[in-house]
Amino acid sequence: MTSSDITLYGHLQEWAAAEPQRTALLDPVPASIEQTGLEHGHVRVTVTDLLTRADQFAALLAAHEVGDGDCVAVWLPSWADTYAWQFAASARGAHVIGVNTRYNVAEVGHVLTKARPRALVMAHGFRGLDFLSTATQAVAEAQAEAPVDSQQPFVPPVAFVWPVPGASDDPVATDYDLGSGAVTVPAETSPEAAAPPPAAPSADRLSVAFTTSGSTGMPKLAAHRESAVVSHSQHVAARVGYAPGDVLVEPLPYSGVFGYSAGMGALFGGAAVLLHPVFDEHELVSAWNAFGGTHFVGADDMLSRVRRVCEDTGTRLDSWKWAGVADFQGMSADIAHWAAESFGTRTVGVYGSSEVFALTAFWPTDTREELRYSGGGRLVDPAYDYRIVDPLSNEPVPSGSEGEVQLRGANVVDHYLGDTGEGAKNFAGNGWFSTGDLGRAQGPEAFEYVCRMGDVIRLRGFLVDPAEIEFHLITHDDVELVKVVARTDESGAPEVVAFVQPVPGSAPDPTEIRQYCKQRLASFKVPTEVRLVETMPVTAGTNGSKIKAAVLREWAAQPMEATEVLASRTSKENHHDT
């Protein structure tokens, strides 16, 4: 039996047998809990602890007849138990769909309707969020919308209620009964709870599903086979180069593909994962420093806040060796230079999605600098393939030309949960998956991510990536954040509008900023208009905060006075969300 033939649960068993005291996770404990044996407010979860907890959860699933081929929806923040549910599902031959804690009725209902989970693991007492009311309403709407004559009527999932550490009260199981029963998950591990015999490995068995971005509607649920999860995690571990004693600092939620792929790669590489369920840069930097974090995977906006704390407090992260960064706000290069000069950190851009796994590609640390911090990179597994094609003809483009990135391999989505045929349009034949990303080849094993196909702006016959203009604008001394969008002029031709969030305390002149662009950019790339905004409209997504380009496009189509009113309202909303 090869390593890829072993289930996730089987690998956990092997880790516990080989190194029973190896640290797997560093689990935060709220300050309100008095507990002995804590290290800087965290408890070390060994692979043996994780296996014992997974066995306990597998026994709970078995008691409620959740098993082979069933779906388990896990609606939890990123604590150690969230990982344990994945391994427990593996032990039962089931698969997991992660549900982000920010989801509300529409998103939760969509997941329940599409995935049809047999079990829903819910958090109780997390940040005052009323998961029960949301789930109750989502189930009611799903039942009401289900076709009467359906051969597969909607059946509510069994609710497994998990009290988060530090919850102010204990959950009452009967309160959480959504129609198929409910059980309270014990807060403490019971070592004597014997797990049922584990499921045999299967090449076709699903393991995990992730929600896609849903930028053009409700998200699809992209599911992957267990053998692919194992193989991908092993290749990520090898390419990152984890060593015993390394610590991955992971502020991203395990329910999302980046947090999941990064965390599983670290475990397969023998590293520990420092969990951080609620992003707070001060707490994160403190824990990072205390545990000697060596690796980081996350978004550039998160690291910008980490940098601010380090500079304000004088905290040094000298253990930090490597960072894989998603460039959501155009700050990766600047952050990479700071980290390298301050701590000797090597930073690379990364690439991935719910449908092809996160960290499917990232750049080697010796890549030339103009590429190293951008999205894309070298494919993590030599068995993965890519090609760049003309999106209209689906034919490969000449070397050096831009086109749509297509991928083929075990990393590509195997199934969309609840799919009624809509998933087929993402495939171009012969196994090629159309990513919807604009890219450029950089050799046989690597490509450069340019932008989403829908973000490309055609200016005077040229296809222009907005980031090209943004990268120039961000070098202006008074510009803290910038986002470039397109609108049409009176003749119907596209033109560029740049939204600029100034450096605090500065008052740049929009005319001067346009002149700054004229000094270096081709005339057709110079923004027709520069608009100053106090705060960018952002959405706090699974993988970090992203600027809402769609909102800015709406603003760009309106007079400046309307933008000022909307931007002021957005500033208040952003402040409320944080």
Secondary structure, DSSP 8 states (H G I E B T S, - for coil): --GGGS-HHHHHHHHHHH-TT-EEEEEE--TTS--TT-BTTEEEEEHHHHHHHHHHHHHHHHHTT--TT-EEEEE--SSHHHHHHHHHHHHHT-EEEE--TT--HHHHHHHHHHH--SEEEEEESSTT--HHHHHHHHHHHHHHHS-TT-SS-----EEEEEE-TT-SS---GGGG--SS-EEE--SS--TT----------TT-EEEEEE---TTSS--EEEEEHHHHHHHHHHHHHHHT--TT-EEEE-S-TTSHHHHHHHHHHHHTT-EEEE-SS--HHHHHHHHHHHT--EEEEEHHHHHHHHHHHHHH----TT--EEEEE-SSS-HHHHHHHHHHHH--EEEEEEEETTTEEEEEE--TTS-HHHHTSSEEEESSTT-EEEEE-TTT--B--TT-EEEEEEESTTS--EETT-SSGGGGGB-STT-EEEEEEEEE-STTEEEEEEEGGG-EEETTEEE-HHHHHHHHTTSTTEEEEEEEEEE-TTS-EEEEEEEEE-TT----HHHHHHHHHTTS-GGGS-SEEEE-SS--EEEETTEEEE-HHHHHHHHTS-HHHHHHHHHHHHHHHHHH-
